Amino acid sequence: MKPQPAQTYRILIVEDVQETREAIEILLWRDGYILSQARDEDEAVEKIFAHRPDLILVSIGGLPEAVVGTAQRIRKRSNLDESTPLVIFSIAILPDGVTEEIAPNIFVIVPENFNQLRRLLARILRGESPTQ
């Protein structure tokens, strides 16, 4: 099932591996999102100030605590309030297929497959519960 955005949402993909950033962008572009990429925290903050995203997807390698810390610093440094969701994915602190809210509007997901991640993003952007 292809999630259809009710409007065109802007998503910032923060990923340190170029090939992974591009692959995520290709897969999400098919769902009609406006996408931009950042390779690290500093570039993410710059992109946020330039074009406020509706959602930030963080997929940076490293220890889980470091990735969560990076996501939280991105929010703080770019003056984002809790209304902009941050989704952290593919870090090994949860079993596959689980989504968990770790702070207000900051979610961690270790998806079983990419469609699970796509559905989560669509639900969050529509303002629905991310753990349905």
Backbone bond lengths (Angstrom), bond angles and torsions (degrees), N, CA, C in turn:
res aa  C-N    CA-C-N  psi(-1)  N-CA   C-N-CA  omega(-1)  CA-C   N-CA-C  phi
1 M - - - 1.446 - - 1.526 108.78 -
2 K 1.307 116.08 128.38 1.463 121.30 -179.21 1.527 109.11 -92.75
3 P 1.365 117.98 116.27 1.463 118.78 177.24 1.518 110.45 -66.37
4 Q 1.318 116.72 130.50 1.455 121.35 179.41 1.517 109.74 -105.31
5 P 1.324 117.63 114.95 1.454 118.73 177.04 1.525 110.79 -63.70
6 A 1.347 117.47 135.37 1.456 121.59 177.71 1.529 109.48 -68.20
7 Q 1.305 116.92 -26.41 1.455 123.36 174.65 1.518 106.34 -140.16
8 T 1.298 116.81 175.02 1.450 119.17 178.62 1.520 108.51 -84.43
9 Y 1.317 115.61 113.30 1.458 121.33 179.82 1.522 110.00 -96.45
10 R 1.318 115.00 148.95 1.456 122.59 179.49 1.534 108.24 -103.66
11 I 1.337 116.73 123.14 1.463 122.38 179.76 1.528 109.07 -120.44
12 L 1.328 115.14 132.60 1.464 121.43 173.60 1.523 107.78 -101.35
13 I 1.328 116.65 124.57 1.462 123.36 178.13 1.526 107.54 -99.77
14 V 1.325 116.16 119.20 1.468 121.56 178.86 1.520 107.13 -110.66
15 E 1.315 115.72 110.94 1.470 121.98 -175.28 1.515 107.87 -151.44
16 D 1.329 117.13 135.31 1.457 120.26 -176.02 1.525 114.45 -83.73
17 V 1.313 118.63 -13.49 1.468 121.77 179.67 1.530 108.70 -103.76
18 Q 1.332 116.05 118.44 1.459 121.19 -174.66 1.525 112.72 -56.62
19 E 1.316 118.17 -45.07 1.463 121.33 -178.41 1.527 111.19 -61.55
20 T 1.323 116.51 -38.60 1.464 120.53 179.19 1.522 110.31 -69.06
21 R 1.339 117.28 -43.51 1.477 121.11 176.80 1.521 110.29 -55.64
22 E 1.313 115.57 -47.65 1.469 119.83 -177.56 1.520 111.43 -66.03
23 A 1.333 117.83 -39.42 1.461 120.72 178.72 1.528 111.39 -64.30
24 I 1.333 116.70 -43.97 1.461 120.68 177.75 1.527 109.77 -62.00
25 E 1.322 116.48 -43.21 1.460 120.15 -179.58 1.525 111.04 -61.16
26 I 1.310 117.95 -44.79 1.468 121.15 179.47 1.517 110.53 -60.00
27 L 1.322 116.96 -44.83 1.464 120.53 -177.74 1.528 111.85 -67.72
28 L 1.324 117.77 -39.46 1.472 119.80 -179.68 1.526 112.27 -78.56
29 W 1.317 117.74 -29.81 1.456 121.72 178.09 1.524 110.39 -57.44
30 R 1.320 116.79 -35.64 1.473 121.45 179.31 1.525 112.03 -60.90
31 D 1.333 116.84 -22.70 1.463 120.74 -179.94 1.526 112.38 -89.50
32 G 1.321 117.65 2.03 1.447 121.43 173.69 1.518 115.97 89.95
33 Y 1.319 117.37 13.29 1.459 120.12 179.24 1.528 111.17 -81.17
34 I 1.326 116.36 154.37 1.459 122.34 169.20 1.528 105.17 -90.46
35 L 1.310 117.26 122.56 1.459 121.48 -170.80 1.517 112.07 -119.93
36 S 1.312 114.44 144.55 1.453 120.67 169.75 1.523 107.30 -136.79
37 Q 1.314 115.10 162.66 1.460 121.10 -174.50 1.520 110.91 -125.06
38 A 1.328 114.41 148.26 1.465 121.39 171.29 1.514 107.13 -139.58
39 R 1.329 116.25 143.28 1.464 119.63 -177.04 1.521 112.86 -93.63
40 D 1.358 117.21 -14.46 1.462 119.54 -178.59 1.528 109.60 -158.79
41 E 1.309 114.87 -179.46 1.466 121.43 -177.12 1.528 111.87 -59.69
42 D 1.325 117.54 -46.19 1.463 120.49 -177.46 1.524 111.71 -62.23
43 E 1.314 116.14 -45.82 1.467 119.38 179.60 1.526 110.51 -66.36
44 A 1.328 118.05 -35.39 1.463 121.33 177.64 1.523 110.60 -60.74
45 V 1.325 116.49 -45.35 1.470 120.44 179.96 1.526 110.02 -61.29
46 E 1.321 117.62 -43.81 1.471 121.05 177.87 1.524 111.22 -58.78
47 K 1.340 116.09 -46.08 1.476 120.69 -178.22 1.524 110.67 -65.45
48 I 1.320 117.48 -37.08 1.464 121.03 -179.58 1.527 109.92 -64.87
49 F 1.319 117.13 -43.58 1.462 119.89 178.22 1.533 111.04 -64.94
50 A 1.325 117.81 -34.15 1.465 121.30 -179.03 1.528 112.19 -74.28
51 H 1.326 117.30 -42.90 1.474 122.55 -176.16 1.513 108.34 -145.70
52 R 1.308 116.77 97.25 1.467 121.66 -177.84 1.530 110.57 -55.87
53 P 1.328 118.39 117.09 1.468 119.85 177.91 1.529 110.84 -80.97
54 D 1.309 115.21 160.94 1.466 121.38 174.09 1.519 110.74 -85.50
55 L 1.335 116.63 -21.32 1.461 122.54 -179.18 1.523 107.86 -155.89
56 I 1.324 115.96 146.26 1.465 121.08 177.05 1.517 107.74 -119.50
57 L 1.317 115.99 126.53 1.461 123.01 179.41 1.521 107.50 -107.58
58 V 1.336 116.75 114.80 1.460 122.12 -177.25 1.518 109.06 -107.23
59 S 1.320 116.65 123.75 1.459 121.94 -179.60 1.522 109.67 -138.63
60 I 1.325 116.21 52.55 1.460 120.81 -177.85 1.519 109.09 -91.01
61 G 1.327 116.81 138.17 1.454 120.72 178.28 1.520 111.41 -69.31
62 G 1.322 115.55 156.75 1.452 120.38 178.26 1.516 110.59 137.65
63 L 1.307 115.46 -179.18 1.456 119.94 177.83 1.523 109.77 -64.17
64 P 1.320 117.73 143.96 1.475 120.16 -177.99 1.522 113.80 -51.19
65 E 1.326 117.39 -43.42 1.460 120.28 -178.69 1.534 110.90 -62.93
66 A 1.323 116.31 -36.82 1.466 120.56 179.97 1.531 110.60 -68.02
67 V 1.320 117.29 -39.63 1.466 121.09 -179.64 1.527 110.07 -67.24
68 V 1.323 116.84 -43.53 1.465 120.61 177.11 1.530 109.41 -62.07
69 G 1.320 117.01 -43.19 1.457 120.98 177.99 1.519 111.96 -61.32
70 T 1.316 117.26 -40.74 1.465 121.25 176.96 1.519 110.55 -60.58
71 A 1.315 116.86 -46.16 1.469 120.72 179.46 1.527 110.70 -60.43
72 Q 1.308 117.03 -43.57 1.465 120.29 -179.76 1.525 111.48 -66.76
73 R 1.325 117.31 -38.24 1.468 120.05 177.61 1.525 111.21 -67.36
74 I 1.327 117.39 -37.69 1.466 120.59 176.74 1.523 109.30 -57.62
75 R 1.321 117.01 -46.46 1.463 120.68 179.78 1.532 110.63 -61.43
76 K 1.320 116.49 -47.20 1.463 120.68 -176.44 1.528 111.45 -66.94
77 R 1.331 117.28 -47.91 1.463 121.07 -176.34 1.522 112.79 -66.26
78 S 1.326 117.10 -27.90 1.465 119.94 -177.99 1.525 111.99 -97.93
79 N 1.339 116.24 8.42 1.463 122.03 178.07 1.524 113.26 57.87
80 L 1.326 116.90 33.54 1.461 121.00 175.96 1.515 108.73 -80.92
81 D 1.317 116.12 135.20 1.454 117.95 174.28 1.529 108.76 -86.72
82 E 1.312 116.15 -176.55 1.463 120.43 -175.83 1.518 113.49 -73.09
83 S 1.324 118.29 -3.12 1.463 119.49 179.26 1.528 112.17 -76.39
84 T 1.327 117.95 -19.27 1.469 120.70 177.61 1.520 108.65 -92.14
85 P 1.330 117.35 113.42 1.464 119.37 -178.71 1.524 112.62 -70.56
86 L 1.319 114.43 144.20 1.461 122.91 172.01 1.524 106.66 -116.97
87 V 1.314 116.45 128.39 1.463 121.42 176.96 1.519 107.36 -118.15
88 I 1.321 115.02 123.61 1.465 122.12 178.49 1.521 106.09 -105.97
89 F 1.325 117.18 126.71 1.462 116.09 -178.23 1.514 112.88 -134.37
90 S 1.348 112.13 155.84 1.462 123.34 178.39 1.517 113.68 67.15
91 I 1.318 117.25 38.05 1.457 119.48 169.26 1.524 106.99 -114.55
92 A 1.302 116.23 142.02 1.464 121.88 -167.94 1.527 112.87 -86.32
93 I 1.340 117.14 62.07 1.455 118.34 173.95 1.523 111.51 -116.27
94 L 1.329 116.15 -3.97 1.458 121.83 179.20 1.519 108.59 -132.58
95 P 1.322 117.02 157.00 1.465 118.96 173.03 1.528 110.46 -66.09
96 D 1.321 117.49 154.18 1.459 121.68 177.52 1.519 110.28 -53.98
97 G 1.326 115.85 138.78 1.451 121.82 175.74 1.511 115.04 87.63
98 V 1.318 118.28 1.59 1.462 121.68 -176.25 1.522 110.10 -102.24
99 T 1.332 115.34 141.08 1.462 122.51 172.23 1.515 107.45 -120.13
100 E 1.313 116.61 136.55 1.460 120.66 -179.09 1.521 109.15 -139.71
101 E 1.339 115.82 138.17 1.464 120.10 173.91 1.522 107.23 -87.17
102 I 1.336 117.15 122.10 1.466 120.18 -175.28 1.523 112.80 -105.68
103 A 1.320 116.50 -12.36 1.460 123.47 176.40 1.526 104.62 -162.05
104 P 1.322 118.19 168.48 1.468 117.80 -179.97 1.525 112.12 -54.67
105 N 1.320 115.16 116.54 1.460 123.79 177.48 1.530 113.40 60.57
106 I 1.336 116.69 29.79 1.466 122.26 170.23 1.523 106.84 -123.34
107 F 1.317 116.12 118.98 1.446 121.80 -174.45 1.519 110.38 -118.17
108 V 1.319 115.97 145.50 1.454 122.47 173.61 1.524 106.91 -114.56
109 I 1.319 116.34 134.38 1.461 121.18 176.20 1.519 108.51 -136.72
110 V 1.303 115.03 136.78 1.459 122.19 168.39 1.527 104.30 -115.63
111 P 1.341 117.22 87.99 1.468 119.58 -170.72 1.521 112.67 -70.08
112 E 1.325 114.11 145.63 1.468 119.38 173.08 1.524 109.65 -71.60
113 N 1.332 115.90 -30.37 1.462 121.01 178.17 1.526 108.53 -155.94
114 F 1.305 116.25 168.53 1.462 120.13 -175.23 1.519 111.99 -66.20
115 N 1.339 118.13 -31.17 1.466 120.18 179.22 1.518 111.53 -62.74
116 Q 1.317 117.46 -33.45 1.462 120.26 177.13 1.529 109.79 -63.93
117 L 1.311 117.40 -42.38 1.460 121.01 177.08 1.526 110.32 -63.73
118 R 1.304 118.29 -44.47 1.467 122.26 179.25 1.523 111.21 -58.90
119 R 1.326 116.91 -44.48 1.476 120.60 179.10 1.525 110.71 -63.65
120 L 1.341 116.92 -40.80 1.463 120.38 178.67 1.529 110.37 -61.11
121 L 1.316 117.65 -48.19 1.463 120.70 -179.76 1.521 110.89 -59.44
122 A 1.338 117.35 -44.18 1.466 121.00 -179.88 1.530 110.73 -62.13
123 R 1.340 117.66 -43.34 1.476 120.41 179.35 1.524 110.87 -63.42
124 I 1.325 117.28 -45.53 1.468 120.27 -179.19 1.526 110.16 -61.97
125 L 1.317 117.49 -44.97 1.466 120.62 -178.27 1.529 112.15 -66.17
126 R 1.328 117.59 -29.22 1.467 120.97 176.29 1.523 112.23 -82.68
127 G 1.348 116.79 -2.28 1.457 120.14 179.48 1.519 114.20 81.01
128 E 1.331 116.27 17.12 1.462 120.82 178.84 1.518 110.33 -90.58
129 S 1.322 115.68 167.60 1.460 120.82 177.48 1.521 110.08 -63.62
130 P 1.329 117.63 129.82 1.465 120.13 -178.43 1.520 112.94 -75.71
131 T 1.314 119.07 -11.52 1.466 120.43 -175.54 1.517 112.77 -108.14
132 Q 1.326 117.63 26.36 1.466 120.70 177.48 1.501 110.55 -68.93
